[in-house]
């Protein structure tokens, strides 16, 4: 099969095309022909080497944690999916930048007939990250105030919608040119983090969902400056959920605040809940730009991701013969 791989960590130019053997499935897996995938936060973190202490790779490695496509083969224990099903799924170890990917049945779900593959591919990792961060880790309740960083991003724009649907008061950070977009998603307040101190503007909140990697760290405490501000605005016993800093849980507890790294688990029930919201028009994924399934196309998709000047999701579409 055709695959776009990385053979070392690096910038978006590290992608190359390679012929690989199609994956063999186990009894609990399905083989999916990939029609669409994405350039996601997880892919960027792995590709750049930012997560190499968390996830050790064997090169060549196929990235692509989010996929949408058609089931071509099923394992003997698979009962919920069948050959020919249109599905979306999450592969935490990647594999989507190839013609075929093997997924556990619990990591994939059938998509509605009217949902295009390019939109379906944009949902699994980002929507699961938003859903599990807000409700499994954050235990968000109706009426609570939450600050969502990067409200126009892949996870952020879905988290804003989910939190609003749940009855929370949502404050989001975004660049000025994204404010109208984030308000249209339903955010109650939007803060331009480039011109204002979000810690001054947000007031006290019950929870913070953080997707921003700290580049400046306090030499004495080892705590990032953004994290310090997040803690400052949280009420006593509030919740700080990070999707980018696994070390956050090891930091000393302050004022009873629970700081957690959200380790996202593929879960069929959660994926089904997300699809239900999409079907009911309660959740809408925004596709910023679509790139071709080539080494150059995927490099350009990751380059676009690295600019951080996009809304929603960056999708990669594979031509089908």
Secondary structure, 3 states (H helix, E strand, C coil): CEEEEECCCCCHHHEEEEECCCCCCCCCEEEEEEEEEECCHHHHHHHHCCCCCCCCCCCCECCCCEEEEEEEEECCCCCCCCCCCEEEEECCCCCCCECEEEEEHHHEEECCCCCCHHHHCCCHHHHHHHHHHHHHHCCCCCCCEEEECCCCCCCHHHHHHHHHHCCCEEEEECCHHHHHHHHHHCCCEEECCCCCCHHHHHCCEEEEEECCCCCCECCCCCCEHHHHHHHHHEEEEEEEEECCCHHHHHCCCCCCCEEEECCCCCCHHHHHHHHHHHHCCCCCCCEEEEEECCHHHHHHHHHHHHHCCCCCEEEEECCCC
